[in-house]
Amino acid sequence: GSAAGHNGLKHIEITLGHSNYARLRFGVGDNFPKGQQVDYVLSGFDKDEIPELPALIDRSIEMIKSFTTIGTELTMTKFNK
């Protein structure tokens, strides 16, 4: 993959000296006006979203454990539905 303008990924690639590394991507949805992605991603959670966080965090932990034990392809098959 490529950094695609993401400074954090650029830093990883510079540090590693290559772009051949596995990565996990977490979707943030599309509930923002056009051009306001940065503000949306960097803002806090809405009060309606807060009750959902424990379940989302638990699922994220499951995904990370799966990624580290069975690898990228099987994890994507298991969770990308």
Steps between C-alpha positions, in 0.01 A plus 500: 500500500593863512482774760239680288579832665476362854793644697501220757536239227766709328698499825468121532622454141796732554590320823470153344655604170217336305122487475460123523331460839162380618253758622159504657245752381208614709212673327364823643187516290394781274281710724672830421463780245724487194845635581450465876658156544787630713269682739278192525786257567667725757182598685365332811222245500138615497299420811302246296820318401646462850277206605616310189871531583543196730364261234710666228813479713434133579457423129818693419690292755365180340618623160848587626538162671387327182738706288794402719411130521349398165622778271360761269306293246311281747425797723357695207285200406379466857416865570430674166136408455 
